[in-house]
Amino acid sequence: MREVLDDIERWRAAGHRVAIARVVGLDGSGPRDPGATMVVNDAGEVAGSVSGGCVEGAVVGEALAVLEGTRERGVISFGYSDDEAFAVGLTCGGTIHLYVEPLDW
Amino acid sequence: MSGHAAPEPAPLYEVVRESLRADEPVALATVTEGPHVGAKLVVRPGAAVLGTLGDPELDRVVARDTLAELDVGLTSTRHYGRHGEAREREVTVFIESFAPAPLMVIFGAVDFTAALVRVGKILGYRVTVCDARSVFATRARFPMADEVVNDWPDRYLEKVADRLGPRDAVCVLTHDAKFDVPAIVGAVATRVGYIGAMGSRRTHATRTDRLRAAGLDDAALARVMAPIGIDIGSRTPEETAVSICAEIIAHRAGVAVPNLRDGRGPIHRSGPPPG
């Protein structure tokens, strides 16, 4: 979270709502350890990362859904799916578990 | 027009932010699965726990585990019963530690020191160089060090003993018994995770006699990695610094590596120098 504090502060000062996604677990190989953090504001701006670029695009959509209230805060998992070559997943073959919530605490 | 509204109140976040800005240790425990998803505790050593996970006994157990995780800088997921019971899985808690940079204290302002300072900085350590000889311990010689201290090792260690913990490292590079012995004796009196001392096997054998005479027992001596570093055939100060830092990483991770301490024969192999 340390590395995205300045972005959070800038967004909050501008009146934006912010969602935080953190890596909370990995099965198998994964590019970033638990604690890796990505933040998304209600204008769709992004800072930080939770993988090597594999799932960030999908996380933005989930984070916006959490901010809009169409998705509950909670754990979202992304895994590798070889029957859907272009599905969102980690190229290294692992599964990544993210906890996504609004910054309302 | 949510983008132009006032920001949501976020009191716990603000405590975490202030601790991070001050480089003070803080940890955040969040329920990610179970009855109160999103409930949080903010835990800081020596300060009252903030927030609640919805059950006082669960709060107590999680706060205790979070402090322990923070002490070693670990971020992990743990499972509990609804009231903090072990071996139950009703509640999943994500514990995120924000520990300040680990400390590396280097005794001896020698030619190997500058290289070790540089590699230590790359690995994220807060690096202190300490030498009693003011001619050698100067800022100009170690521009990348966070701190250069003119003091005797034992006196300096007494001052910082409370701050040294399992994530920190003490490297003794002085090569001189009158500095080495008080540095090692002072280091084993702390909770520091890694202690390494430079010198040949012969140097270390005589140093070990002096350390025993100074009162160290086998358990204390076993904490000292000497000769310092792992056997990668390093020759230059920079290569030696990599060998030392590799040992520190492996030591913390509990991974078996060819430590020079456990080897035999010369530390410096013959062969062409690099470059």
Contacts between the chains, C-beta under 8 A, distances in Angstrom:
chain1	res1	chain2	res2	distance
A	1	B	16	7.2
A	1	B	20	7.1
A	1	B	96	7.4
A	1	B	98	7.0
A	2	B	20	5.3
A	2	B	98	6.5
A	5	B	17	6.0
A	5	B	20	6.2
A	5	B	21	7.5
A	8	B	17	7.9
A	9	B	17	7.6
A	12	B	7	3.9
A	12	B	10	7.8
A	13	B	7	7.5
A	14	B	3	7.7
A	15	B	3	6.3
A	15	B	4	5.1
A	15	B	5	5.5
A	15	B	6	6.1
A	15	B	7	6.2
A	16	B	2	7.8
A	16	B	3	5.6
A	16	B	7	7.2
A	17	B	2	5.5
A	17	B	3	7.9
A	17	B	5	7.4
A	17	B	7	7.3
A	17	B	8	6.3
A	18	B	7	8.0
A	22	B	94	7.1
A	22	B	96	7.0
A	24	B	32	5.7
A	24	B	77	5.5
A	24	B	94	4.5
A	25	B	77	5.5
A	33	B	75	7.3
A	34	B	75	4.9
A	34	B	76	6.4
A	34	B	77	7.0
A	34	B	94	7.6
A	34	B	96	7.8
A	35	B	75	4.0
A	35	B	96	5.4
A	35	B	97	7.9
A	41	B	3	7.9
A	42	B	2	5.0
A	42	B	3	5.6
A	43	B	3	5.5
A	67	B	2	7.7
A	72	B	37	7.5
A	73	B	37	6.0
A	73	B	38	5.1
A	74	B	32	7.1
A	74	B	33	7.3
A	74	B	37	5.7
A	75	B	32	5.3
A	75	B	33	6.1
A	75	B	92	8.0
A	99	B	30	6.8
A	99	B	32	4.6
A	99	B	94	5.9
A	101	B	30	7.7
A	101	B	38	5.5
A	102	B	8	7.3
A	103	B	8	6.9
A	103	B	10	5.6
A	103	B	13	6.0
A	104	B	8	4.6
A	104	B	9	7.8
A	104	B	10	6.4
A	105	B	10	5.9
A	105	B	11	7.7
A	105	B	12	4.9
A	105	B	13	6.0
A	105	B	38	7.0
A	105	B	40	5.5
A	105	B	51	7.8
